[in-house]
């Protein structure tokens, strides 16, 4: 007998390409008169006897977002109140006095948490140049976690993820990859052997500078249960509206990444020829670019305050282009040049973005 059951995106999801999964994963069942989008479920309390029981343990809106992100990363996702909430939950799993290997250039919040934990005697942190594979491999001995950012924030260094994963696993360590900059469309660390992928979903995943959210993704069922148990206990849960906004943003992730990356590639080409720029850093993919201004930090500050279209702001990954000098933050690594300006390239017309940068660069003299 032929199978007359309907074919839906959910039933063929493994065969779908990432752009299609971004649009269709995490949708409600296609029942007559069912909503096309997962609705906001504003509930702190549920009727007893089911799987949810209480609002801190789960929410249908969170689940829809987690299903969609998990589909893109190839694992099972958990949403958190912020990227740092996700970071804190992962680091909470590390035993007292255990070793965490991490990039010397990384998200400032991650390095801040590691520094705080080390100061309190909770962990030993080993900061490495993540692009120096030999140095990272050497640091893996006795490590509990090897933490990777690739590309790094804001230096844009790229890690050899498979090689580091192999060394870390041989040493008995878990590997966590912060995939915020690359997104699951440009890099899938679980396919390269990583144990956990982490996102500040505030950035490219949500993509509209209006939702604070974090997430982790893993393929290990036991690790998933442990992480969810810690989230339930510590309470670093996402807001329902934030999860809904992030899911809505994720629907256009492939379009935004395609456009912003194309803009970034073209801007890099033009910036490399501009006399006011001493160095352009770009890993060859993604929408984040870093430039070092030739006349130093004061000129870099002037650049950031002279643009009319580019927004002077500290976040990234939105549809709008933004920029900032990173060493204005006292917690930034001293190995980051004082004149480095991080550019988050948005989806505007590239010629408008270039015209605005040029008029600001021309003011530097």
KAQUIHU-V176267 format. One record per residue. N is the residue number from 1. RES is the residue in one small letter. SS is DSSP state (2 for helix, 1 for strand, 0 for the rest). NEAR is the number of other C-alpha atoms within 12 Angstrom. Layout:
N,RES,SS,NEAR
N,RES,SS,NEAR
This chain:
1,x,0,4
2,x,0,5
3,x,0,6
4,x,0,6
5,x,0,8
6,x,0,13
7,x,0,12
8,x,0,20
9,x,0,24
10,x,0,24
11,x,0,18
12,x,0,16
13,x,2,26
14,x,2,19
15,x,2,15
16,x,0,19
17,x,0,21
18,x,2,31
19,x,2,27
20,x,2,26
21,x,2,34
22,x,2,41
23,x,2,31
24,x,2,35
25,x,0,39
26,x,0,39
27,x,0,35
28,x,0,25
29,x,0,21
30,x,0,19
31,x,0,11
32,x,0,8
33,x,0,9
34,x,0,12
35,x,0,13
36,x,0,16
37,x,0,25
38,x,0,30
39,x,0,26
40,x,0,23
41,x,0,23
42,x,0,19
43,x,0,22
44,x,0,18
45,x,1,16
46,x,0,19
47,x,0,12
48,x,0,10
49,x,0,8
50,x,0,11
51,x,0,13
52,x,0,19
53,x,0,16
54,x,1,18
55,x,0,25
56,x,0,29
57,x,0,30
58,x,0,36
59,x,0,33
60,x,2,33
61,x,2,33
62,x,2,43
63,x,2,36
64,x,2,38
65,x,2,52
66,x,2,41
67,x,2,36
68,x,2,46
69,x,2,49
70,x,2,39
71,x,2,40
72,x,2,43
73,x,2,44
74,x,0,35
75,x,0,33
76,x,1,34
77,x,1,39
78,x,1,51
79,x,1,57
80,x,1,47
81,x,0,36
82,x,0,34
83,x,2,36
84,x,2,35
85,x,2,35
86,x,2,43
87,x,2,40
88,x,2,32
89,x,2,36
90,x,2,46
91,x,2,41
92,x,0,28
93,x,0,27
94,x,0,28
95,x,0,18
96,x,0,18
97,x,0,21
98,x,1,27
99,x,1,34
100,x,1,44
101,x,1,43
102,x,1,46
103,x,1,43
104,x,0,37
105,x,0,36
106,x,0,40
107,x,0,40
108,x,2,31
109,x,2,24
110,x,2,41
111,x,2,33
112,x,2,24
113,x,2,30
114,x,2,38
115,x,2,25
116,x,2,18
117,x,2,25
118,x,2,23
119,x,2,14
120,x,0,14
121,x,0,16
122,x,0,22
123,x,1,28
124,x,1,30
125,x,1,37
126,x,1,31
127,x,1,30
128,x,1,31
129,x,0,32
130,x,0,38
131,x,0,29
132,x,0,21
133,x,2,26
134,x,2,17
135,x,2,24
136,x,2,35
137,x,2,33
138,x,2,24
139,x,2,32
140,x,0,37
141,x,0,24
142,x,0,25
143,x,1,32
144,x,1,34
145,x,1,42
146,x,1,49
147,x,1,49
148,x,1,49
149,x,1,46
150,x,0,45
151,x,0,39
152,x,0,39
153,x,0,42
154,x,0,43
155,x,0,43
156,x,0,37
157,x,0,34
158,x,0,34
159,x,0,37
160,x,0,28
161,x,2,39
162,x,2,24
163,x,2,27
164,x,2,42
165,x,2,34
166,x,2,24
167,x,2,30
168,x,2,36
169,x,2,26
170,x,2,20
171,x,0,24
172,x,0,19
173,x,0,30
174,x,1,37
175,x,1,40
176,x,1,40
177,x,1,53
178,x,1,46
179,x,0,43
180,x,0,43
181,x,0,48
182,x,0,42
183,x,2,43
184,x,2,39
185,x,2,34
186,x,2,27
187,x,0,29
188,x,0,34
189,x,2,41
190,x,2,34
191,x,2,22
192,x,2,23
193,x,0,28
194,x,0,41
195,x,0,41
196,x,1,45
197,x,1,52
198,x,1,53
199,x,1,48
200,x,1,42
201,x,0,55
202,x,0,40
203,x,0,43
204,x,0,51
205,x,0,53
206,x,0,42
207,x,0,43
208,x,0,31
209,x,0,29
210,x,0,26
211,x,0,34
212,x,0,36
213,x,0,44
214,x,1,45
215,x,1,54
216,x,1,50
217,x,1,47
218,x,1,41
219,x,0,25
220,x,0,22
221,x,2,16
222,x,2,13
223,x,2,23
224,x,2,27
225,x,2,18
226,x,2,19
227,x,2,37
228,x,2,32
229,x,2,23
230,x,2,27
231,x,2,33
232,x,2,24
233,x,2,15
234,x,2,21
235,x,0,25
236,x,0,32
237,x,0,38
238,x,0,40
239,x,0,32
240,x,2,33
241,x,2,28
242,x,2,34
243,x,2,46
244,x,2,38
245,x,2,34
246,x,2,46
247,x,2,43
248,x,2,35
249,x,2,35
250,x,2,46
251,x,0,34
252,x,0,30
253,x,2,40
254,x,2,31
255,x,2,25
256,x,2,36
257,x,2,40
258,x,2,26
259,x,2,27
260,x,2,38
261,x,2,39
262,x,2,25
263,x,2,35
264,x,2,39
265,x,2,29
266,x,2,25
267,x,2,37
268,x,2,33
269,x,2,20
270,x,2,23
271,x,2,31
272,x,0,23
273,x,0,15
274,x,0,22
275,x,0,19
276,x,0,29
277,x,1,31
278,x,1,23
279,x,1,27
280,x,1,33
281,x,1,36
282,x,0,36
283,x,0,28
284,x,0,23
285,x,0,31
286,x,0,42
287,x,0,46
288,x,1,48
289,x,1,45
290,x,1,41
291,x,1,43
292,x,1,38
293,x,1,36
294,x,0,26
295,x,0,24
296,x,0,24
297,x,2,25
298,x,2,21
299,x,2,28
300,x,2,39
301,x,2,30
302,x,2,27
303,x,2,41
304,x,2,38
305,x,2,27
306,x,2,24
307,x,0,30
308,x,0,22
309,x,0,28
310,x,0,37
311,x,1,29
312,x,1,27
313,x,0,25
314,x,0,27
315,x,0,37
316,x,0,40
317,x,0,44
318,x,0,41
319,x,0,35
320,x,0,33
321,x,0,45
322,x,1,39
323,x,1,40
324,x,1,39
325,x,1,38
326,x,2,38
327,x,2,28
328,x,2,24
329,x,0,16
330,x,0,13
331,x,0,20
332,x,0,26
333,x,0,27
334,x,0,18
335,x,0,19
336,x,0,31
337,x,0,28
338,x,0,30
339,x,0,33
340,x,1,42
341,x,1,44
342,x,1,46
343,x,1,48
344,x,1,43
345,x,0,49
346,x,0,42
347,x,0,33
348,x,0,26
349,x,0,23
350,x,2,28
351,x,2,17
352,x,2,21
353,x,2,34
354,x,2,31
355,x,2,21
356,x,2,27
357,x,2,38
358,x,2,28
359,x,2,23
360,x,2,26
361,x,2,30
362,x,2,20
363,x,0,20
364,x,0,26
365,x,0,16
